[in-house]
Amino acid sequence: MTSRRERIITVRNLAPYDSQSTRTPEPMAGLKKGPGLFLLFVVIGGYLGVILSEVLRHATTSGPLSEFFIRTIRPGISPFTLNFQLFSITFGFEFSLNLLSLLGIALAIYLYKQA
């Protein structure tokens, strides 16, 4: 008959994961949150808001309510060029924001925090 100590040692030797085995560990079930995933959520939310505003622009007649949601502001830096004789570089960017794109971004941030 085996003693209690021998049975414990035997059970420990039958552990499901052994560092010497060739079995790979199971992948994580959830998404790993990081700045890349956050940026992806924000960009997708912004694009969904832009698409919704374009649909609203073509589906409704002009009025104060539709103009409120569709009016676009474009903050950014106007393009400028640095000429180095051998090559030239042009810098600049511009955002196209409206209320629906901002709501899409806000919804995306909320969903990111909930995930």
Secondary structure, DSSP 8 states (H G I E B T S, - for coil): ---HHHHHHHHHHT-S--TTSS------SS----HHHHHHHHHHHHHHHHHHHHHHHHHS---HHHHHHH--B--EEEEEEEE-SS-EEEEEEE--B-HHHHHHHHHHHHHHHH-
